C-alpha cells in the first residue's frame, strides 16, 4: 500500500481554517452563521493598490521576477522599515515572500535541523508548531500567564530545562491570539535572554500597525546590532492593508541568510506573483491616514466587545488587547463546572447558535477561546447575543 511521508502523516490543516470552512458549509445550507474565527479584515483592499495591480497586468508585468522579488519593491520596503521601525535595512536584506506565513515557513526551513528545538511563548498562533514539525524539529512551549497579561516574563522560565539543541525562539508582537503588545522593556529582557542562549530570533510582526490605547510597536531588530544580527523579521501588508488574499509578505534578515532564503524560494514557488509585487510598491507609499481609519473602526469594535465581555464576567475573564484584532478569553468559569472542553464548547456553539470561535487549545492553552472582531458591529452584536444565550442556557 502506498504511504505518505512521515513528515505529513500527523499533519492537520489549520484549526482556524477548519472552523471557517465548517461555518461556510453551514451558511451554504441556509443557516445564519456568524464566524469570529478567521483573522481577516473585512475591509476591501484600498483602491490605489487595486488600480496598481490592474495597471501592472495591463503593462505586461505578468512574468517571472527575481527569486527575492523586484529590486524596486525591496528598496521601498527597506526605506519604509528604516524610516518607521528605527533600524537600518538594505534591499539585499529583504526577501519578498508569498505572505508572512510563507516567510516563517521558509525561515524555519533555512534555520532548523531535524532533532533540534524551537522555543515558543504560548499561547501561540496555530501554525507555528506544524511548521516547526515539518523541519523535523519540535516545539518547546514557554508558558505565558494571564496574570502577567500574557506578556513574556523570563523570570517565569528559570526552572525550565532549555536543551542545548534549542536553535531559536519565535516572538510575536502584537500577538495572535492574545492581542497583547510587548513593551520595549519586555522585548529587551526577552531578547537578552535569547542571545545569552545563542538562539536565533524569528520575530513575527505582521500586526505591527494595528495598535490601540497608545501602545507602541517595537521591532526586535531595533534593539541594537547584536539583536539584528540574529533576527529574522517577518511582516507584510495582509493585515494592515486588507491584502490577505494577495499573499505578499517580506522577511528581513542578515544578507547571507537572505541569500539562502531566496535560493530556497527559487526552488519551491520561484517568487511572489509579479503584479502583486508591483502593487505592493504603491501600498508601501500610501499615507498613514488610510490605515488610521481602519484601525479606528477596529478600536470601536474592540470597545464594544469589552463592554459585552464585562457583562459576562460571571462566565469568563479576558486580557485587554492593545493590538491586532483578537480577544483571548478564559472560559474556565463556565467550562470547568460543566466538565466541558474548549473544543466541545466551540463545536456545540457552532452547532447550536451558529457562532464560530476558535478553541484555546488550538493555541496551546485549554479552557479558552479566541474571537476575532474583524467583522461589522452588527455581526458582533448578533454574535454576543448568541454567546450570551448559550452561556445562560447551558
ZATIVO-28628 format. One line per field, with one value per residue (C-alpha): x, y, z; residue number from 1. Coordinates in pm, 1 decimal, padded with zeros to 6 digits. Layout:
c1	X  ...
c2	Y  ...
c3	Z  ...
n	NUM  ...
! end
This chain:
c1	00000.0  00124.1  00229.5  00261.7  00591.8  00642.9  00658.6  00293.4  00137.1  00033.4  -00006.7  -00350.2  -00496.0  -00524.0  -00796.2  -00891.6  -00937.4  -01135.0  -01377.2  -01412.8  -01480.2  -01743.7  -01908.6  -01914.8  -02065.5  -02347.5  -02403.0  -02433.2  -02704.4  -02903.0  -02813.0  -02742.5  -02384.6  -02151.9  -01787.5  -01543.2  -01275.1  -01061.2  -00825.4  -00907.9  -01000.2  -01346.7  -01242.1  -01159.7  -00803.8  -00752.1  -00838.9  -00492.6  -00345.5  -00614.5  -00551.2  -00176.3  -00222.2  -00458.3  -00220.4  00074.7  -00109.8  -00206.9  00158.2  00271.3  00414.0  00292.4  00615.5  00886.2  01064.6  01392.2  01350.6  01395.2  01144.9  01166.7  01452.5  01218.9  00991.6  01279.0  01414.7  01085.2  01037.5  01390.9  01324.0  00988.6  01122.8  01432.1  01208.1  00925.3  01085.6  01408.0  01680.5  01882.2  01775.7  01933.4  01745.3  01965.4  01843.6  01481.9  01314.6  00963.1  00762.1  00412.2  00264.8  00413.1  00320.7  00530.3  00816.1  00806.4  00799.2  01098.0  01294.0  01241.0  01346.8  01668.3  01736.4  01637.6  01786.9  01590.8  01601.3  01652.2  01404.0  01232.6  01104.1  00761.7  00592.8  00248.4  -00043.9  00078.3  -00050.5  -00171.8  00067.6  00399.0  00405.0  00321.1  00575.5  00844.8  00748.3  00782.2  01153.1  01189.9  01231.1  00991.7  00836.6  00919.7  00637.0  00734.4  00420.7  00265.6  00025.9  -00299.3  -00198.2  00101.7  -00130.4  00017.3  00337.9  00667.9  00831.5  01170.6  01175.0  00890.3  01113.2  01411.1  01311.3  01261.5  01518.3  01623.8  01805.3  02140.9  01986.8  01742.9  01801.7  01571.0  01267.0  00956.9  00840.4  00503.9  00406.0  00137.9  00033.0  -00202.6  -00410.6  -00396.3  -00382.3  -00110.8  00164.4  00500.6  00667.8  01023.2  01124.1  00955.3  01139.1  01474.2  01468.6  01339.8  01596.2  01880.1  01762.7  01760.0  02102.5  02256.5  02138.4  02274.3  01927.2  01810.1  01507.0  01216.5  01013.0  00660.9  00549.4  00257.8  00020.3  00270.9  00047.6  -00274.6  -00239.4  -00467.0  -00453.4  -00128.5  00060.2  00384.0  00533.3  00899.2  01085.6  01329.4  01598.0  01570.4  01712.2  02068.5  02319.5  02354.3  01979.2  01954.8  02236.2  02047.3  01691.2  01470.2  01184.7  00863.9  00589.9  00361.7  00057.7  -00200.8  -00349.7  -00271.5  -00399.2  -00657.9  -00445.6  -00479.6  -00565.3  -00284.9  -00026.0  00259.4  00491.9  00860.3  01147.9  01438.3  01749.6  02130.4  02248.7  02386.7  02065.3  01857.6  02060.2  01976.8  01611.8  01591.7  01759.3  01509.5  01222.3  01364.8  01344.3  00990.8  00743.1  01000.5  00878.7  00575.6  00326.1  00475.4  00184.7  00111.9  00470.3  00426.1  00104.8  00284.9  00514.2  00202.8  00094.0  00427.7  00387.5  00029.9  -00024.6  -00090.8  -00441.0  -00566.8  -00462.1  -00580.9  -00945.0  -00944.8  -00769.4  -01018.1  -01305.6  -01133.7  -01097.6  -01469.7  -01540.6  -01284.7  -01453.1  -01791.2  -01654.4  -01507.0  -01840.6  -02018.1  -01747.3  -01760.6  -02131.9  -02048.8  -01793.6  -01980.2  -01874.7  -01536.3  -01230.1  -01013.4  -00697.5  -00741.8  -00589.0  -00384.9  -00304.7  -00424.2  -00797.6  -00844.6  -00967.3  -00828.3  -01095.8  -01058.9  -01374.7  -01277.9  -01564.2  -01808.6  -01628.2  -01474.5  -01800.1  -01961.0  -01659.9  -01668.8  -01353.7  -01293.8  -01311.4  -01654.2  -01761.0  -01660.1  -01823.4  -02150.4  -02160.5  -02135.4  -02396.1  -02649.3  -02605.8  -02433.5  -02145.0  -01786.2  -01497.1  -01154.6  -01082.2  -00787.5  -00628.0  -00553.0  -00314.1  -00176.2  -00399.4  -00700.8  -01031.3  -01006.8  -01136.5  -01020.0  -01257.9  -01178.0  -01351.8  -01257.6  -01623.2  -01903.5  -02057.4  -02387.1  -02231.2  -02059.4  -02387.5  -02560.3  -02261.1  -02256.6  -02632.6  -02589.6  -02295.1  -02488.0  -02786.2  -02563.7  -02384.3  -02709.4  -02893.5  -02626.6
c2	00000.0  00349.7  00553.0  00920.4  01069.6  01063.7  01442.1  01477.3  01169.1  01357.6  01693.6  01850.2  02151.1  02476.2  02456.1  02813.7  02725.4  02413.4  02612.6  02877.7  02605.5  02444.0  02783.1  02833.0  02486.9  02569.5  02901.4  02716.8  02502.4  02816.1  02872.0  03223.1  03165.8  03426.6  03326.3  03505.8  03250.1  03384.1  03676.5  03860.9  04230.8  04273.1  04589.2  04583.1  04645.2  05022.8  05131.9  05269.6  04922.5  04757.8  05004.8  04949.8  04573.5  04620.5  04866.0  04632.2  04348.3  04576.4  04675.5  04314.0  04274.0  03915.6  03721.7  03575.9  03802.0  03757.1  03499.0  03756.8  03989.8  04303.7  04527.4  04829.5  04670.7  04559.3  04913.9  05070.0  04812.5  04880.1  05255.0  05215.9  04990.9  05207.7  05513.6  05363.3  05088.1  05254.6  05031.1  05041.1  04797.6  04745.7  04596.4  04285.0  04205.1  04195.8  03894.6  03922.5  03610.1  03475.3  03602.1  03628.0  03263.7  03157.0  03372.1  03196.3  02857.3  02937.7  03086.3  02775.6  02553.1  02754.7  02759.0  02432.4  02082.7  01763.7  01687.1  02047.0  02256.5  02592.4  02783.9  02942.0  03162.8  03006.1  03057.0  03098.6  03110.4  02770.9  02733.4  02772.7  02418.2  02237.7  02445.9  02358.6  01991.4  01990.0  02068.0  01755.5  01967.6  02014.2  02295.3  02371.8  02591.0  02879.7  02948.1  03293.0  03369.1  03557.9  03719.3  03871.0  03998.9  03729.7  03934.3  03743.4  03718.1  03546.0  03500.1  03250.6  03030.5  02997.5  02646.7  02522.4  02291.1  02451.9  02180.6  02252.3  02175.6  02467.4  02664.4  02960.7  03135.6  03275.9  03614.0  03755.8  04113.2  04239.4  03890.5  03638.5  03509.2  03746.7  04088.6  04185.1  04426.2  04360.8  04673.1  04771.2  04662.8  04322.3  04268.3  04392.8  04134.2  03859.3  03927.2  03943.5  03608.6  03460.4  03597.7  03455.8  03114.0  03164.9  03148.7  03275.4  03502.1  03481.5  03799.4  03783.6  04147.8  04112.6  04312.8  04592.6  04877.2  04777.4  04935.0  05090.6  05276.1  05449.2  05120.2  05140.7  04867.9  04782.1  04579.2  04327.8  04434.4  04793.2  04686.0  04700.9  04543.9  04224.1  04167.8  04248.2  04007.3  03707.6  03808.9  03721.4  03973.4  03874.8  04120.2  04222.9  04418.8  04140.1  04269.6  04641.0  04698.2  04419.4  04219.3  03871.1  03705.7  03878.5  03658.8  03901.8  03949.1  04000.0  03886.1  04098.8  03907.5  03921.8  03922.5  03567.5  03434.5  03625.3  03468.8  03121.0  03209.2  03345.3  03030.9  02811.4  03015.3  02984.6  02605.0  02598.5  02864.9  03060.9  03402.2  03603.0  03698.8  03970.6  04216.9  04175.8  04280.6  04583.9  04682.8  04646.2  04933.9  05153.2  05004.5  05091.8  05454.7  05510.1  05780.0  05663.6  05813.2  05520.6  05280.7  05504.9  05495.2  05114.6  05097.4  05348.8  05125.1  04821.2  05016.8  05094.7  04723.5  04640.1  04877.4  04720.3  04369.0  04471.3  04614.5  04289.6  04071.6  04275.8  04195.4  03823.8  03827.9  03551.2  03314.4  03436.3  03657.0  03822.4  04025.8  04369.9  04361.9  04659.9  04536.7  04314.1  04229.2  03940.0  03863.2  03559.3  03468.8  03241.5  03028.8  02830.6  02971.2  02820.9  02510.4  02358.1  02314.3  02155.1  01932.8  02060.2  02104.4  02415.7  02204.8  02069.8  02423.4  02562.1  02272.3  02299.4  02678.0  02646.9  02371.9  02525.1  02900.5  02910.9  03107.1  03018.5  03068.9  02903.4  02683.0  02795.4  02451.1  02519.5  02784.9  02566.9  02696.6  02492.4  02627.5  02936.0  03067.1  03324.5  03556.7  03798.9  04135.5  04187.3  04197.0  04451.8  04589.1  04441.9  04095.8  04143.5  04243.0  03933.0  03716.5  03834.4  03792.7  03431.3  03376.1  03520.8  03299.2  02992.6  03070.9  03138.0  02829.0  02556.9
c3	00000.0  -00082.7  00222.9  00294.2  00403.0  00777.6  00792.3  00687.9  00845.2  01158.2  00984.8  01015.7  00842.7  01037.0  01302.7  01219.2  00854.9  00951.8  01168.2  00898.2  00639.9  00865.1  00911.1  00533.8  00490.5  00732.8  00555.1  00225.0  00384.4  00460.6  00826.3  00952.3  01066.1  01210.8  01231.6  01460.4  01375.9  01092.7  01146.4  00827.0  00794.6  00646.0  00459.7  00090.5  -00028.7  -00075.4  -00427.8  -00518.8  -00459.8  -00671.6  -00954.3  -00934.8  -00979.4  -01273.4  -01439.2  -01385.6  -01559.8  -01847.7  -01887.2  -01906.4  -01556.6  -01550.8  -01595.8  -01375.6  -01129.3  -00940.1  -00662.8  -00381.6  -00550.2  -00762.3  -00654.5  -00672.1  -00410.0  -00188.3  -00199.0  -00094.5  00185.0  00309.6  00308.0  00484.0  00760.6  00813.3  00849.8  01055.4  01262.4  01369.4  01229.3  00909.3  00636.0  00294.9  -00004.4  -00007.0  00345.7  00219.3  00057.9  -00083.2  00003.2  -00056.1  00269.0  00618.3  00686.7  00388.6  00516.7  00853.2  00682.6  00460.1  00750.7  00962.2  00672.6  00645.4  01018.5  01178.3  01163.1  01241.6  01612.1  01718.5  01917.6  01875.3  02177.2  02150.0  02411.9  02447.3  02377.7  02022.7  01668.0  01549.5  01253.7  01438.2  01573.5  01245.0  01054.5  01307.7  01298.3  00918.7  00965.4  01180.0  01491.0  01783.1  01984.7  02346.5  02486.6  02713.8  02919.4  02923.8  03208.8  03221.1  03549.5  03364.6  03092.7  02864.3  02840.8  02845.1  03187.3  03164.7  03542.6  03498.3  03281.3  03517.7  03619.1  03264.3  03113.7  02785.6  02587.8  02421.6  02081.3  02108.6  01788.7  01812.3  01954.5  01783.3  01910.9  01802.2  01895.6  01858.4  01948.8  01797.1  01979.8  02278.0  02111.8  02361.2  02253.7  02418.9  02557.8  02469.7  02819.0  02771.5  02444.4  02575.1  02853.3  02626.4  02353.9  02606.9  02746.4  02393.8  02296.8  02614.4  02495.0  02142.3  01987.1  01652.6  01688.4  01445.2  01501.6  01359.4  01331.7  01089.8  01316.3  01383.0  01257.2  01433.3  01778.6  02043.2  02376.0  02280.5  02250.5  02052.3  01838.5  01892.7  01633.3  01778.5  01529.3  01654.8  01991.9  01864.4  01622.3  01826.7  01816.0  01444.1  01355.2  01496.8  01398.5  01105.0  01093.5  00915.1  00820.0  00534.6  00421.9  00470.6  00794.0  00775.3  00420.8  00390.4  00147.9  00299.3  -00032.5  -00222.9  -00049.7  -00015.9  00277.6  00342.3  00556.1  00675.9  00775.7  00757.8  00395.1  00392.0  00542.8  00288.4  00005.1  00134.7  00182.1  -00172.9  -00306.5  -00123.3  -00260.8  -00613.7  -00583.6  -00441.6  -00553.1  -00761.6  -00640.9  -00534.7  -00807.4  -01027.0  -01048.3  -00677.3  -00603.9  -00827.8  -00648.2  -00314.3  -00411.7  -00408.0  -00073.6  00085.5  -00021.5  00096.0  00360.6  00719.4  00710.9  00501.6  00775.8  01058.0  00951.4  00957.5  01294.4  01433.9  01325.6  01479.2  01804.0  01807.1  01772.2  02041.6  02284.5  02207.8  02267.2  02602.2  02710.9  02624.4  02779.1  03101.1  03114.3  03102.5  03384.9  03571.4  03294.6  03170.6  03209.0  02945.7  02895.0  02739.0  02388.6  02270.2  01919.6  01632.3  01636.1  01876.7  02226.1  02405.3  02656.5  02957.6  02977.4  03289.7  03498.2  03250.6  03128.4  03442.3  03642.3  03336.4  03262.0  02905.4  02697.5  02491.9  02174.7  02276.0  02361.8  02020.1  01837.4  02030.4  01999.9  01622.0  01601.3  01842.3  01798.4  01458.5  01607.8  01512.9  01758.1  01790.4  02094.8  02305.5  02292.6  01925.4  02054.0  02334.1  02615.3  02724.2  02862.8  02644.9  02314.7  02062.9  01884.6  01604.6  01587.3  01223.2  01134.1  01147.5  01466.6  01355.6  01334.6  01669.4  01835.0  01699.0  01790.7  02152.2  02181.1  02072.9  02304.9  02596.6  02520.9  02505.9  02832.9  03019.2  02893.7  02915.1
n	1  2  3  4  5  6  7  8  9  10  11  12  13  14  15  16  17  18  19  20  21  22  23  24  25  26  27  28  29  30  31  32  33  34  35  36  37  38  39  40  41  42  43  44  45  46  47  48  49  50  51  52  53  54  55  56  57  58  59  60  61  62  63  64  65  66  67  68  69  70  71  72  73  74  75  76  77  78  79  80  81  82  83  84  85  86  87  88  89  90  91  92  93  94  95  96  97  98  99  100  101  102  103  104  105  106  107  108  109  110  111  112  113  114  115  116  117  118  119  120  121  122  123  124  125  126  127  128  129  130  131  132  133  134  135  136  137  138  139  140  141  142  143  144  145  146  147  148  149  150  151  152  153  154  155  156  157  158  159  160  161  162  163  164  165  166  167  168  169  170  171  172  173  174  175  176  177  178  179  180  181  182  183  184  185  186  187  188  189  190  191  192  193  194  195  196  197  198  199  200  201  202  203  204  205  206  207  208  209  210  211  212  213  214  215  216  217  218  219  220  221  222  223  224  225  226  227  228  229  230  231  232  233  234  235  236  237  238  239  240  241  242  243  244  245  246  247  248  249  250  251  252  253  254  255  256  257  258  259  260  261  262  263  264  265  266  267  268  269  270  271  272  273  274  275  276  277  278  279  280  281  282  283  284  285  286  287  288  289  290  291  292  293  294  295  296  297  298  299  300  301  302  303  304  305  306  307  308  309  310  311  312  313  314  315  316  317  318  319  320  321  322  323  324  325  326  327  328  329  330  331  332  333  334  335  336  337  338  339  340  341  342  343  344  345  346  347  348  349  350  351  352  353  354  355  356  357  358  359  360  361  362  363  364  365  366  367  368  369  370  371  372  373  374  375  376  377  378  379  380  381  382  383  384  385  386  387  388  389  390  391  392  393  394
! end
